[in-house]
Amino acid sequence: LVFLSPPWGGPSYIQAPIYTLDMLQPKGGYATFQAAQKIAPNVIMFLPRTVDVNQVEELSWLSCPPLDFTSEESYVDHRLIGTTAYFGQIARPPSTWLNWDDE
């Protein structure tokens, strides 16, 4: 499992109404995700709250084979702080996690 929380570009990231993966530092979201996949088949990314979730989901389609995907909004004190994206078996329901060795 690889957990990523790449730099979002400093405080100025909040000025963008929609945060795209190419804004991630230092290499962009696609390159960062590909590097993580070389390490482990399950990847979690913590991203800005304004991230384009449809673009993030595309990362799962571009994988070969395509990966399971889910995302959730992350809150602290009732305030949205980010989006967490899950790729691979970690995106499946917890009841299936016991069977990771089968794949």
C-alpha positions in Angstrom: 0.0 0.0 0.0 1.3 3.5 -0.9 -0.2 6.6 0.7 0.4 9.8 -1.2 -0.1 13.3 0.0 1.9 15.2 -2.5 2.5 19.0 -2.2 -0.5 20.9 -3.6 1.5 24.0 -4.6 1.4 26.1 -1.5 -1.4 28.4 -0.2 -2.1 29.7 -3.7 -3.7 26.3 -4.6 -7.0 27.4 -3.0 -7.4 30.2 -5.6 -8.1 27.7 -8.3 -11.8 26.9 -8.4 -11.0 23.4 -9.6 -7.7 21.7 -8.8 -6.4 19.6 -11.6 -3.8 16.8 -11.2 -1.2 18.6 -13.3 -1.1 21.2 -10.5 0.5 18.6 -8.0 4.1 19.2 -7.2 6.7 18.4 -8.4 5.7 16.1 -11.3 1.9 16.2 -11.6 -0.6 13.6 -10.5 -0.3 11.2 -13.4 3.5 10.7 -13.0 3.2 10.5 -9.2 0.5 7.9 -9.5 2.5 5.8 -12.0 5.5 5.9 -9.7 3.3 4.7 -6.8 1.9 1.8 -8.8 5.5 0.5 -9.4 5.8 0.2 -5.6 2.4 -1.4 -4.7 -0.9 -2.3 -6.3 -3.0 -0.3 -3.8 -2.7 3.4 -3.7 -4.3 6.1 -1.6 -4.0 9.8 -2.5 -5.0 12.7 -0.2 -5.9 15.6 -2.5 -7.3 19.2 -2.2 -11.0 19.5 -1.6 -11.5 21.2 -4.9 -9.8 18.4 -6.9 -11.6 17.3 -10.1 -12.7 13.8 -8.9 -13.6 12.8 -12.4 -10.0 13.4 -13.5 -8.7 11.5 -10.4 -11.0 8.5 -11.4 -9.4 8.5 -14.8 -6.2 7.3 -13.2 -8.0 4.0 -12.5 -9.1 3.6 -16.1 -5.6 4.3 -17.4 -4.1 1.5 -15.4 -3.7 -1.9 -17.0 -5.8 -3.7 -15.9 -8.2 -0.9 -14.8 -8.3 -0.5 -11.0 -11.2 -0.3 -8.6 -11.7 3.3 -7.5 -13.6 5.1 -4.8 -13.2 8.5 -3.1 -14.4 10.2 0.0 -14.5 13.7 1.4 -12.4 14.3 4.5 -13.6 16.6 7.2 -12.1 18.1 10.4 -14.5 20.0 12.7 -17.2 19.9 10.1 -15.0 21.6 7.6 -14.1 19.9 4.3 -10.3 19.7 4.1 -9.6 17.3 1.3 -10.6 14.4 -0.8 -9.1 10.9 -0.3 -9.0 8.7 -3.4 -8.5 4.9 -3.1 -7.2 2.7 -6.0 -7.0 -1.1 -6.2 -8.4 -3.6 -3.8 -8.3 -1.0 -1.0 -11.2 0.7 -2.9 -13.4 -2.4 -2.5 -15.7 -3.0 0.5 -13.9 -4.0 3.7 -15.5 -7.4 3.7 -13.3 -8.3 0.7 -10.0 -7.2 2.2 -9.3 -10.6 3.8 -8.8 -12.1 0.3 -5.9 -9.8 -0.8 -3.5 -12.8 -1.1 -5.8 -14.3 -3.8 -4.9 -11.7 -6.4 
